[in-house]
Amino acid sequence: MLNINLSTPSSMIQTLKDKFKEKRLSLDLTQEGLANKSGVSLGSLKRFEGSGQISLESLLKLALVLECLDDFSAIADKRDIQVHSIDELIKTTSMPKTKKRGKIK
């Protein structure tokens, strides 16, 4: 199965900032109210909703208040290997185990 990913960092930033703003509004919070509840400065929140720029820590603080922090736990999880033929199955079972360390390239 062909998996085409059309997401880019820029498009993901746009999506996240839009979803966070929608979630804030659905919880009937003002920017100031969300800033106060999360501990993120009002300026940082305004910058995030405007340009998408925010630190990871501040993003996670906002996610906690907006009740979506658990959504971040699946990021970078290993994915199950899907096979569609016996040849693919043989190839995946003969692959070496995942290394614990990377190497310099």
Contacts in CASP RR format, 6 or more apart in sequence:
PFRMAT RR
TARGET T0000
AUTHOR 0000-0000-0000
METHOD contacts of the structure
MODEL  1
MLNINLSTPSSMIQTLKDKFKEKRLSLDLTQEGLANKSGVSLGSLKRFEG
SGQISLESLLKLALVLECLDDFSAIADKRDIQVHSIDELIKTTSMPKTKK
RGKIK
1 82 0 8 1.000
1 84 0 8 1.000
13 52 0 8 1.000
14 52 0 8 1.000
16 52 0 8 1.000
16 59 0 8 1.000
17 48 0 8 1.000
17 49 0 8 1.000
17 50 0 8 1.000
17 51 0 8 1.000
17 52 0 8 1.000
20 48 0 8 1.000
20 49 0 8 1.000
20 62 0 8 1.000
20 63 0 8 1.000
20 66 0 8 1.000
21 49 0 8 1.000
23 66 0 8 1.000
23 67 0 8 1.000
23 68 0 8 1.000
24 31 0 8 1.000
24 34 0 8 1.000
24 66 0 8 1.000
27 66 0 8 1.000
27 67 0 8 1.000
29 37 0 8 1.000
29 65 0 8 1.000
31 42 0 8 1.000
31 45 0 8 1.000
31 46 0 8 1.000
31 49 0 8 1.000
32 42 0 8 1.000
34 40 0 8 1.000
34 45 0 8 1.000
34 62 0 8 1.000
34 65 0 8 1.000
34 66 0 8 1.000
35 41 0 8 1.000
35 42 0 8 1.000
35 43 0 8 1.000
35 44 0 8 1.000
35 45 0 8 1.000
37 65 0 8 1.000
38 45 0 8 1.000
38 58 0 8 1.000
38 61 0 8 1.000
38 62 0 8 1.000
38 64 0 8 1.000
38 65 0 8 1.000
39 61 0 8 1.000
40 54 0 8 1.000
40 58 0 8 1.000
40 61 0 8 1.000
40 62 0 8 1.000
44 54 0 8 1.000
44 55 0 8 1.000
44 58 0 8 1.000
45 62 0 8 1.000
47 53 0 8 1.000
47 54 0 8 1.000
48 54 0 8 1.000
48 58 0 8 1.000
48 59 0 8 1.000
48 62 0 8 1.000
54 62 0 8 1.000
60 69 0 8 1.000
60 72 0 8 1.000
63 69 0 8 1.000
63 71 0 8 1.000
63 72 0 8 1.000
81 92 0 8 1.000
83 89 0 8 1.000
83 92 0 8 1.000
END
